[in-house]
Amino acid sequence: MKIAPRGIDGFLRKPGDEIAAVLIYGPDEGLARERAETLTRVIAGRTDDPFLVTEITPTDLKSDPARLLDEAASLAFGGGRRVVRLRGAGDGDAATLKAALEVLGAGAAPAPSLIVVEAGELSPRSRLRKLFEDDKAAAALPCYLDDGRTLEDLIADSLRKQKLRANTDALGWLVQHLGADRRVTRGELEKLSLYCAGRSEVTLDDCIAVIGDASATDLDQAVFAAAGGDLDILDTSLARAFRDGVNPITVIRAAMRHMQRLHQVTGAVAQGANMDGAIKTLKPPPFFKVADRFRAQARAWPPRQVEDALALLSDAELRCKTTGMPAELICSRAMMQIAVAGRRARRG
């Protein structure tokens, strides 16, 4: 059974007794881990009780394929349901999970345990994903990267719990620099909340002081290098960002946000607005260290080419999610294409 994104929160609160196994997958490993722990607490009451929660690995299954079913069929001491967690699963585990589902899903009563499977990003053709989407006793929950309104809501809600509110510039900056991993995002927001303790408002300066890090710098460098046509800098920055664990889709979306801001400015200038006035309408404004570079790019890029770049990036994100090709390769190729267009734009 495939759970739509809008139905995931409700499913986590009440997964249903008919569900014997849940697959939690996607590019946001932090969100997948958070949802797996939420589901574990709902079923077992806690995540650290060895009598109620058992963790196994794909390596364990390889050496003893029967262990998964043995653990899942074990009754909980004192009643209730147990949780069997399998982390780092892949298509190689599909056959073992299918055999377990055939046994656990055949009974009239709820299975003694709920199998919670965590996996990374899976293509639509993935055997593991297809197994869970097609089986009535199983459920598949995608975990996509926080972005746009979802990320804004997460930031606002996290700060609100600490009696804080981000002003417009701060919120815009946070949306640009967070979202690659739910667990990392929450950790950064916790640091920001501690830094701003005793106050009511979070400012842009607060965000820059607390959250700026090397991976964010590499990401910004890559985005500005692409739009500026700096192929060598782009290649180096992308390599460092990927080495630091930045998700390729995060890179693509950062580039899309940058091009959207360029589109807003170049579109306004094309309609007769003053360049400086158009830039001042951006929320948040360009960071002072890169303001001159942004202005130069806004002067160089024609609006039509910005639109072409946005279409290219949108297509790259779709291909990362659907083709099964290496996401880093798709991302790098798209960013290089943007850089070639940026070089042409810079030369006039």
C-alpha positions as CSV (number, residue, x, y, z in Angstrom):
1,M,0.0,0.0,0.0
2,K,1.4,3.4,-1.0
3,I,0.8,6.2,1.5
4,A,0.5,9.6,0.0
5,P,2.6,12.4,1.6
6,R,-0.5,14.1,3.0
7,G,-1.6,10.9,4.7
8,I,1.7,10.0,6.4
9,D,1.1,11.9,9.7
10,G,-2.2,10.2,10.2
11,F,-0.8,6.8,9.3
12,L,2.0,7.2,11.8
13,R,-0.5,8.0,14.6
14,K,-2.6,4.9,13.7
15,P,-1.0,2.5,11.3
16,G,-3.7,-0.1,11.6
17,D,-3.5,-3.7,12.9
18,E,-3.7,-5.1,9.4
19,I,-0.2,-3.7,8.6
20,A,2.6,-6.2,9.2
21,A,5.5,-4.2,7.7
22,V,6.3,-0.6,6.8
23,L,8.9,0.7,4.4
24,I,10.2,4.2,5.1
25,Y,12.4,5.3,2.2
26,G,13.7,8.4,0.4
27,P,16.5,10.9,0.1
28,D,16.0,12.5,3.5
29,E,17.6,9.9,5.8
30,G,17.0,12.1,8.9
31,L,13.2,12.3,8.2
32,A,13.1,8.5,7.6
33,R,14.8,7.9,10.9
34,E,12.5,10.3,12.7
35,R,9.4,8.6,11.2
36,A,10.7,5.1,12.1
37,E,11.2,6.2,15.7
38,T,7.8,7.7,15.8
39,L,6.2,4.5,14.5
40,T,8.3,2.5,17.0
41,R,7.0,4.5,19.9
42,V,3.4,4.3,18.7
43,I,3.6,0.5,18.5
44,A,6.0,-0.4,21.3
45,G,5.7,2.6,23.6
46,R,9.4,3.4,23.5
47,T,12.5,2.9,21.2
48,D,15.0,1.4,23.6
49,D,13.3,-1.6,25.2
50,P,15.2,-4.7,24.1
51,F,12.1,-6.9,25.0
52,L,9.9,-4.8,22.6
53,V,12.3,-3.5,20.0
54,T,14.8,-5.6,18.0
55,E,17.2,-4.1,15.5
56,I,18.7,-6.2,12.7
57,T,20.9,-5.3,9.7
58,P,21.0,-6.6,6.1
59,T,24.2,-8.3,7.1
60,D,22.3,-10.2,9.8
61,L,19.8,-11.3,7.2
62,K,22.5,-12.4,4.8
63,S,24.0,-14.8,7.3
64,D,20.6,-15.9,8.7
65,P,17.6,-15.2,6.4
66,A,15.2,-16.9,8.8
67,R,15.9,-14.5,11.6
68,L,13.6,-11.8,10.3
69,L,10.5,-14.0,10.4
70,D,11.6,-15.6,13.7
71,E,11.9,-12.1,15.3
72,A,8.6,-10.9,13.8
73,A,6.7,-13.9,14.9
74,S,7.9,-13.7,18.6
75,L,5.3,-12.6,21.1
76,A,5.8,-9.6,23.3
77,F,6.4,-10.3,27.0
78,G,3.3,-8.8,28.7
79,G,1.2,-8.5,25.6
80,G,1.0,-5.9,22.8
81,R,3.1,-5.8,19.6
82,R,6.8,-5.7,19.2
83,V,8.8,-3.8,16.6
84,V,11.5,-5.3,14.4
85,R,13.6,-2.6,12.8
86,L,15.7,-3.3,9.7
87,R,18.0,-0.4,8.7
88,G,19.9,0.1,5.4
89,A,17.7,-2.2,3.4
90,G,17.8,-2.5,-0.3
91,D,16.5,-4.5,-3.2
92,G,18.7,-7.4,-2.1
93,D,16.4,-7.8,0.9
94,A,13.2,-7.9,-1.1
95,A,12.9,-11.7,-1.3
96,T,13.4,-12.2,2.5
97,L,10.8,-9.5,3.3
98,K,8.4,-11.0,0.7
99,A,8.6,-14.4,2.4
100,A,8.0,-12.8,5.8
101,L,5.0,-10.8,4.5
102,E,3.4,-13.9,3.0
103,V,3.4,-15.5,6.5
104,L,2.6,-12.5,8.6
105,G,0.0,-11.0,6.3
106,A,-1.9,-14.3,6.0
107,G,-3.2,-14.5,9.5
108,A,-6.6,-13.0,10.6
109,A,-5.1,-11.5,13.8
110,P,-2.5,-8.7,13.9
111,A,1.0,-9.9,13.4
112,P,2.9,-10.2,16.8
113,S,5.4,-7.6,15.5
114,L,5.5,-4.7,13.1
115,I,8.5,-4.8,10.8
116,V,9.9,-1.3,10.2
117,V,12.2,-1.1,7.3
118,E,14.4,2.0,6.5
119,A,15.9,2.5,3.1
120,G,17.5,5.2,1.1
121,E,16.2,6.6,-2.1
122,L,14.4,4.0,-4.2
123,S,13.4,4.3,-7.9
124,P,9.8,3.5,-8.9
125,R,11.3,0.3,-10.4
126,S,12.8,-0.8,-7.1
127,R,11.8,-4.4,-6.2
128,L,11.6,-3.4,-2.5
129,R,9.5,-0.4,-3.1
130,K,7.1,-2.3,-5.4
131,L,6.7,-5.1,-2.9
132,F,5.5,-2.7,-0.1
133,E,3.3,-0.7,-2.4
134,D,1.5,-3.7,-3.8
135,D,1.0,-5.8,-0.7
136,K,-2.1,-5.0,1.4
137,A,-0.3,-6.0,4.6
138,A,2.5,-3.6,4.0
139,A,2.8,0.2,3.6
140,A,5.4,2.4,1.8
141,L,6.1,5.9,3.2
142,P,8.3,8.2,1.0
143,C,10.5,10.8,2.8
144,Y,11.3,13.7,0.5
145,L,13.5,16.6,1.4
146,D,11.8,19.5,3.2
147,D,11.4,22.4,0.8
148,G,9.3,25.5,0.3
149,R,6.1,25.7,2.5
150,T,6.9,22.4,4.2
151,L,10.3,23.7,5.4
152,E,8.8,27.0,6.4
153,D,6.2,25.3,8.5
154,L,8.8,23.1,10.1
155,I,11.1,26.1,11.0
156,A,8.2,28.2,12.3
157,D,6.8,25.3,14.4
158,S,10.2,24.4,15.9
159,L,11.0,28.0,16.9
160,R,7.4,28.6,18.2
161,K,7.9,25.7,20.7
162,Q,10.8,27.8,22.1
163,K,8.7,31.0,22.0
164,L,10.7,32.3,19.1
165,R,9.7,33.8,15.8
166,A,12.0,34.3,12.8
167,N,11.7,37.6,11.0
168,T,11.2,37.7,7.2
169,D,14.9,37.9,6.3
170,A,15.8,35.2,8.8
171,L,13.1,32.8,7.6
172,G,14.1,33.3,4.0
173,W,17.7,32.6,4.8
174,L,16.8,29.5,6.8
175,V,14.7,28.1,4.0
176,Q,17.7,28.5,1.6
177,H,20.2,26.8,4.0
178,L,18.3,24.0,5.6
179,G,16.2,21.1,4.4
180,A,18.8,18.6,3.2
181,D,18.1,16.3,6.1
182,R,15.3,16.5,8.7
183,R,17.5,15.5,11.6
184,V,20.2,18.0,10.7
185,T,17.6,20.7,10.3
186,R,16.1,20.0,13.7
187,G,19.6,20.0,15.2
188,E,20.5,23.4,13.6
189,L,17.2,24.9,14.8
190,E,17.9,23.7,18.4
191,K,21.3,25.4,18.3
192,L,19.6,28.6,17.0
193,S,17.0,28.4,19.7
194,L,19.6,28.1,22.4
195,Y,21.6,31.0,20.9
196,C,18.4,33.2,20.9
197,A,17.1,32.1,24.3
198,G,15.5,34.9,26.3
199,R,14.4,36.8,23.2
200,S,11.4,36.6,21.0
201,E,12.7,37.2,17.5
202,V,15.4,35.5,15.4
203,T,17.3,37.7,13.0
204,L,19.3,37.2,9.9
205,D,22.5,37.9,11.8
206,D,21.6,35.2,14.4
207,C,21.2,32.6,11.6
208,I,24.4,33.5,9.9
209,A,26.3,33.3,13.2
210,V,24.9,29.9,14.2
211,I,24.1,27.9,11.1
212,G,26.8,28.9,8.5
213,D,29.0,25.8,7.9
214,A,31.4,24.4,5.3
215,S,28.8,22.4,3.4
216,A,26.5,25.5,3.1
217,T,29.5,27.5,1.9
218,D,30.3,24.8,-0.8
219,L,26.7,24.7,-1.8
220,D,26.5,28.5,-2.2
221,Q,29.8,28.5,-4.1
222,A,28.5,25.8,-6.5
223,V,25.3,27.7,-7.1
224,F,27.0,31.1,-7.8
225,A,29.7,29.4,-9.8
226,A,27.1,27.8,-12.1
227,A,25.2,31.0,-12.7
228,G,28.4,32.9,-13.1
229,G,29.9,30.4,-15.7
230,D,32.8,29.5,-13.5
231,L,33.3,25.8,-14.5
232,D,36.4,25.1,-12.4
233,I,35.0,26.5,-9.2
234,L,31.7,24.7,-9.8
235,D,33.5,21.4,-10.3
236,T,35.5,21.8,-7.1
237,S,32.6,23.0,-5.0
238,L,30.3,20.2,-6.2
239,A,32.9,17.6,-5.4
240,R,33.3,19.0,-1.8
241,A,29.6,19.3,-1.3
242,F,29.0,15.6,-2.3
243,R,31.9,14.5,-0.3
244,D,30.3,16.2,2.8
245,G,27.1,14.3,2.2
246,V,25.0,17.1,0.5
247,N,22.1,15.4,-1.4
248,P,22.2,16.1,-5.2
249,I,18.5,17.2,-5.0
250,T,19.5,19.8,-2.4
251,V,22.0,21.2,-4.8
252,I,19.4,21.3,-7.6
253,R,16.8,23.0,-5.4
254,A,19.4,25.6,-4.2
255,A,20.2,26.3,-7.8
256,M,16.5,26.6,-8.6
257,R,16.0,29.1,-5.7
258,H,18.9,31.2,-7.0
259,M,17.6,31.2,-10.6
260,Q,14.1,32.0,-9.3
261,R,15.5,35.1,-7.6
262,L,17.4,36.0,-10.7
263,H,14.1,35.6,-12.7
264,Q,12.3,37.9,-10.3
265,V,14.9,40.6,-10.7
266,T,15.6,40.2,-14.5
267,G,11.8,40.1,-15.1
268,A,11.3,43.4,-13.2
269,V,14.2,45.1,-15.0
270,A,12.8,43.9,-18.4
271,Q,9.5,45.7,-17.4
272,G,11.4,49.0,-16.7
273,A,12.4,48.7,-13.1
274,N,15.7,49.9,-11.8
275,M,18.2,47.1,-11.1
276,D,19.0,48.2,-7.5
277,G,15.3,48.7,-6.8
278,A,14.4,45.2,-8.2
279,I,17.1,43.6,-6.0
280,K,15.7,45.3,-2.9
281,T,12.4,43.5,-3.4
282,L,14.1,40.2,-2.7
283,K,13.3,38.5,0.6
284,P,15.8,37.9,2.0
285,P,18.2,40.3,0.3
286,P,21.4,38.9,-1.2
287,F,24.0,38.2,1.5
288,F,26.4,41.2,1.5
289,K,29.4,39.0,0.6
290,V,27.8,37.9,-2.7
291,A,25.6,40.9,-3.4
292,D,28.0,42.2,-6.2
293,R,28.1,38.8,-7.8
294,F,24.4,38.5,-7.7
295,R,24.0,41.9,-9.3
296,A,26.5,41.0,-12.1
297,Q,24.6,37.8,-12.8
298,A,21.3,39.7,-12.9
299,R,22.7,42.0,-15.5
300,A,24.1,39.2,-17.6
301,W,21.3,36.7,-17.7
302,P,18.3,37.5,-20.1
303,P,14.9,36.5,-18.6
304,R,14.3,33.9,-21.3
305,Q,17.6,32.1,-20.5
306,V,16.8,32.1,-16.8
307,E,13.5,30.4,-17.6
308,D,15.4,27.8,-19.7
309,A,17.7,27.2,-16.8
310,L,14.8,26.7,-14.4
311,A,13.2,24.2,-16.8
312,L,16.5,22.3,-17.0
313,L,16.8,22.1,-13.2
314,S,13.2,21.0,-12.8
315,D,13.8,18.2,-15.4
316,A,17.0,17.2,-13.6
317,E,15.2,16.8,-10.2
318,L,12.5,14.7,-11.9
319,R,15.2,12.4,-13.5
320,C,16.9,12.0,-10.2
321,K,13.7,10.6,-8.8
322,T,12.5,8.5,-11.7
323,T,15.3,7.2,-14.0
324,G,17.4,5.2,-11.6
325,M,20.6,6.9,-12.9
326,P,23.1,8.2,-10.4
327,A,21.7,11.4,-8.9
328,E,25.1,13.0,-8.5
329,L,25.8,12.5,-12.2
330,I,22.4,14.0,-13.2
331,C,23.0,16.9,-10.9
332,S,26.5,17.6,-12.0
333,R,25.5,17.5,-15.7
334,A,22.7,20.0,-15.1
335,M,24.8,22.3,-13.1
336,M,27.5,22.2,-15.8
337,Q,24.9,23.1,-18.4
338,I,23.9,26.0,-16.3
339,A,27.5,27.1,-16.1
340,V,28.0,26.9,-19.9
341,A,24.9,29.1,-20.3
342,G,26.2,31.4,-17.5
343,R,29.5,31.8,-19.4
344,R,27.7,32.7,-22.6
345,A,25.5,35.2,-20.7
346,R,28.6,36.8,-19.1
347,R,30.3,37.2,-22.4
348,G,27.2,39.0,-23.7
